[in-house]
Amino acid sequence: MSEKTFHFITGLPRSGSTLLSAILSQNPRFNAGVTSPVASLVNAVIAMVSAESEWSSRVSTDQRRALLHGLFDNFYTGCDEPVIFDTNRGWSARLATVLDLFPQAKILACVRNVGWVMDSLERLYQSNPYENTKLFTSDAERNTVLTRVETLGQRTRLVGSAWAGLKEAFYGEHGASMMVIDYDILAQRPAETIGLIYAFLGEDRYPHDFTDLAFSAPDYDERLGIAGMHTVRPTVTFENRQTVLPPDLFEQYSRLSFWNDPAGSRCSVLRVGQPG
């Protein structure tokens, strides 16, 4: 089995996971990037050997565990860094699997007021007026801001599925292995936030430069049909702005930020104003 240390980045879209990866990647010990296919590969292997599959009785639990370990080892073949952060929003709903495979793993969950998540996605949509992004599958879904936001919020779609998985992890028995990182505090106080993340990971601090972070994945975004989805500006800054959503719609989704009331959760939660 691999001698590398695996951690996981998950959470909501448009909530700082690419920014966090860009920061962490400055450390020569760390490998972090945009969404990887490993979570999808894990799901596919489990489906192939589970109940109702013709192979279910032929593949033991130990063999299944070895197969999944092999996915990580082989996907990251050639990766020289000893610490790997695999990013996928689907990991929130797979914490039992992740922590059985890698008991010492930590999960970094990036969150943001859901109203601002929807606002950010709507801004990206409007900035690509000559493209039908893959985020929507029909004209009925992409017709207006109301249908676009409603579609993204469904429990099987981009925002809704990530939100549901995150809520499961947030209140679940494995929450102690997860730190919830609010985008606002990461953008406003990056040095202090990264310091707390290093402490959570049990890693020695690294002198990050928050003014030299230029990062993008244009090929990945082109396949989604939404340019700029994974672009990080050179300097970490927080931008105050007015939402492009109708006020009632923005307020509706802003009420979904359950991590602001962490009663019953085992997670570590970072919020604006906490570091000092």
Buried (B, 14 or more C-beta within 10 A) or exposed (E): EBEBBBBBBBBBBBBBBBBBBBBBBBBEEBBBBBBBEBBEBBBEBBEBBEEEEEEEEEBEEEEBBEBBBEBBBEBBEEEEBEBBBBBBBBBBBBBEBBBBBBEEBBBBBBBBBBBBBBBBBBBBBEEBEEEEBEBBEEEEBBEEBEBBBBBBBEEEBBBBBBBBBBBBBBBBEBBEBBBBBBBBBBBBBBEBBBBBBBEBBEBEEBEBEBEEBEBBBEEEBEEBBBBEBBBBEEEBEEEEEEBBBEEEBBEBBBEBBBBEEBEEBBBBBBBBEEBE
